[in-house]
Amino acid sequence: MTKTKFNEMMESVAKLHEIKGSTAELVSTARNLFREEASKINQDRDLSPTGRMKKREALQKQYGEAFIKNARQLREDYDKAVVKASVAAEFLLNDGPKKPTPTAVASFEREFSALKTELMLETRPDNAMRKLKAFAEAQNDAYLAKQVLNDFPFVVQSVLDIAGPEKAKYKLDLQNTLTSVRDKSMTDEQKKAQEIHAGMATEFGRDIFLPNGIEFNAIQEAFGAEFARAANKPQHYVLEEEKTNEQS
């Protein structure tokens, strides 16, 4: 299940990159097709200058609305991929690491229990800190490191109680040890999921066509400012066919 969720997450992220990479070709193709048709209208001597202008405007609107339909699909696919990646990443972050063998767990629990007892009986804070750091550094299994993380408030309090008025002196060491244990308690998949989950926070609804970028300017040049403004929020543009449906 975890592997499936990881693949789902990575496929969704790949989809986002694919969509971003497809915008240049979409705009270029639409613009070139419009220019080709517009050129034919410009050369049509059976039409008056006014007739050619009106036909060009109608063609521009036709291609602009076709572009909006494509942009809507990109917007929908993009936001769906963001949600899918975010949900899969959250699942991975909430999914506990694989439990090691019963023997490994039993050995860990025995050693961790012994450490807690030693910390409670220790009178020198330097020794307590040294023992805690050594135990934390020895953990190379994510599941076991997670158990240390779950009980970290207890062991921290033990060290601070021994330190007494010198608590501040040991807080940085304790923070660094906490950071190390937290890192060890996550699998490589979870670390990637954490990175992706944080990145997805700003991706939903994000501009696909960079404002004032090459593609955005190409849209404006070919189809006009109205379509350029609607490129990143195409769902807000009302197509002619939709106006007709509303009126009927």
C-alpha positions in Angstrom: 0.0 0.0 0.0 2.8 2.4 1.0 4.7 1.8 -2.2 1.5 2.3 -4.2 0.9 5.6 -2.4 4.5 6.7 -3.1 4.2 5.9 -6.8 0.8 7.7 -6.9 2.4 10.8 -5.3 5.4 10.8 -7.7 3.2 10.2 -10.7 1.0 13.2 -9.6 4.1 15.4 -9.3 5.3 14.2 -12.7 1.9 15.2 -14.1 2.4 18.7 -12.8 5.7 19.0 -14.5 4.2 17.5 -17.7 1.4 20.2 -17.7 3.8 23.0 -17.1 6.0 21.7 -19.9 3.0 21.5 -22.3 1.9 25.1 -22.2 4.5 26.4 -24.7 3.5 23.9 -27.3 -0.2 24.6 -26.7 0.1 28.3 -27.1 2.5 28.1 -30.1 0.2 25.7 -32.0 -2.9 27.7 -31.3 -1.2 31.0 -32.3 0.3 29.5 -35.5 -3.0 28.0 -36.6 -4.7 31.3 -36.0 -2.0 33.3 -37.9 -2.3 30.9 -40.9 -6.1 31.3 -41.1 -5.8 35.1 -40.5 -3.3 35.3 -43.3 -5.8 33.7 -45.7 -8.5 36.3 -44.7 -6.0 39.1 -45.2 -5.4 37.9 -48.8 -9.1 37.5 -49.6 -9.8 40.3 -52.0 -13.5 39.3 -52.3 -14.0 41.0 -48.9 -13.8 44.7 -48.1 -11.3 45.9 -45.6 -14.1 46.1 -43.1 -15.3 42.6 -44.0 -11.8 41.2 -43.5 -11.4 43.0 -40.2 -14.7 41.5 -38.9 -13.8 38.1 -40.1 -10.4 38.3 -38.4 -12.1 39.4 -35.2 -14.5 36.5 -35.4 -11.7 34.1 -36.1 -9.7 35.5 -33.2 -12.6 34.9 -30.8 -13.1 31.4 -32.2 -9.4 30.5 -31.5 -9.4 32.4 -28.2 -12.4 30.3 -27.0 -10.8 27.1 -28.2 -7.7 28.1 -26.2 -9.8 28.7 -23.1 -11.3 25.2 -23.4 -7.8 23.7 -23.5 -6.8 26.0 -20.6 -9.7 24.8 -18.6 -8.6 21.2 -19.0 -5.1 22.0 -18.0 -6.4 23.9 -14.9 -8.6 21.0 -13.9 -5.8 18.4 -14.5 -3.3 20.5 -12.7 -5.4 21.1 -9.6 -6.4 17.5 -9.5 -2.8 16.4 -9.6 -2.0 18.8 -6.7 -4.7 17.4 -4.5 -3.7 13.8 -5.4 0.0 14.4 -4.6 -0.9 16.2 -1.4 -3.3 13.5 -0.2 -0.8 10.7 -1.0 2.0 12.6 0.7 -0.1 13.1 3.8 -1.0 9.4 3.9 2.7 8.5 3.7 3.6 10.9 6.5 0.9 9.4 8.7 1.8 5.8 7.9 4.2 4.4 10.5 7.5 2.9 9.5 7.7 -0.9 9.1 8.2 -2.7 12.4 11.4 -4.7 12.6 11.8 -8.2 13.9 10.4 -9.1 17.4 13.9 -9.7 18.6 15.1 -6.3 17.4 12.1 -4.6 19.1 12.7 -6.5 22.4 16.4 -5.6 22.4 15.5 -2.0 21.8 12.8 -1.9 24.5 15.3 -3.4 27.0 18.0 -0.9 26.2 15.7 2.1 26.1 14.2 1.1 29.5 17.7 0.8 30.9 18.5 4.3 29.6 15.4 5.8 31.1 16.3 4.3 34.5 19.9 5.5 34.2 18.8 9.0 33.4 16.5 9.1 36.4 19.3 8.0 38.7 22.1 10.1 37.0 23.4 13.2 39.0 25.7 14.7 36.4 24.0 16.4 33.4 27.0 16.0 31.1 26.8 12.2 31.6 23.1 12.2 31.1 23.4 14.1 27.9 26.2 11.9 26.7 24.2 8.7 27.3 21.1 10.1 25.6 23.1 11.3 22.5 24.9 7.9 22.2 21.6 6.0 22.4 20.0 8.3 19.8 22.9 8.0 17.4 22.8 4.2 17.6 19.3 4.1 16.2 19.3 3.3 12.5 15.8 1.9 12.2 13.0 4.3 11.5 10.4 2.4 13.6 12.7 2.3 16.6 13.7 5.9 16.2 10.0 6.7 16.2 9.7 5.1 19.6 12.5 7.3 20.9 10.7 10.3 19.4 7.5 9.4 21.1 9.2 9.3 24.5 11.5 12.2 23.9 9.7 14.6 26.3 10.3 12.1 29.1 14.1 11.8 28.5 14.4 15.6 27.9 12.8 16.3 31.2 15.1 13.8 32.9 18.2 15.7 31.6 16.7 19.1 32.4 15.9 18.0 36.0 19.5 17.0 36.5 20.8 20.2 35.0 18.7 22.3 37.4 19.7 26.0 37.1 22.0 25.1 34.1 19.0 24.0 31.9 19.7 26.6 29.2 23.2 25.1 28.7 21.8 21.8 27.5 18.8 22.9 25.5 20.7 23.4 22.3 22.2 19.9 22.6 18.7 18.5 23.3 17.3 20.3 20.3 20.0 19.0 18.0 19.4 15.4 19.3 15.7 15.8 18.7 16.3 16.9 15.1 18.6 13.9 14.6 16.0 11.5 16.0 13.2 13.0 14.0 15.2 12.6 10.9 16.0 9.0 11.7 12.3 8.3 12.4 11.3 9.0 8.8 11.9 6.6 5.9 13.3 8.0 2.7 9.8 7.8 1.2 8.4 9.9 4.1 11.2 12.5 3.7 10.3 12.9 0.1 6.6 13.0 1.0 7.3 15.8 3.5 9.1 17.8 0.9 6.3 17.3 -1.6 3.5 18.0 0.9 5.1 21.3 1.8 5.5 22.2 -1.9 1.9 21.4 -2.7 0.6 24.1 -0.2 1.1 26.8 -2.8 0.4 24.8 -6.0 -3.4 24.6 -6.0 -4.7 27.3 -8.4 -1.2 28.6 -9.1 -0.7 30.3 -12.4 0.2 27.9 -15.1 0.9 30.6 -17.6 3.5 33.0 -16.1 2.0 36.6 -16.2 4.1 38.7 -18.5 6.0 35.6 -19.6 6.6 34.6 -23.2 3.6 32.4 -23.4 1.3 34.9 -21.7 2.4 37.6 -24.1 1.9 35.3 -27.0 -1.7 34.6 -25.9 -2.3 38.4 -25.6 -0.7 39.1 -29.0 -2.7 36.4 -30.8 -6.1 36.4 -29.1 -6.2 39.7 -27.2 -6.0 40.9 -23.6 -9.3 39.4 -22.5 -8.2 35.8 -23.2 -4.7 36.5 -21.7 -6.4 37.6 -18.5 -8.5 34.4 -18.4 -5.6 32.1 -19.2 -4.9 31.2 -15.6 -8.5 31.3 -14.4 -10.3 29.9 -17.5 -13.3 28.7 -15.5 -14.3 32.4 -15.0 -14.5 33.0 -18.7 -18.0 32.5 -20.1 -17.9 30.9 -23.6 -20.4 32.0 -26.3 -22.0 28.5 -26.3 -22.5 28.8 -22.5 -24.2 32.2 -22.9 -26.5 30.6 -25.4 -27.3 27.7 -23.1 -28.1 30.1 -20.2 -30.5 32.1 -22.4 -32.3 29.1 -23.8 
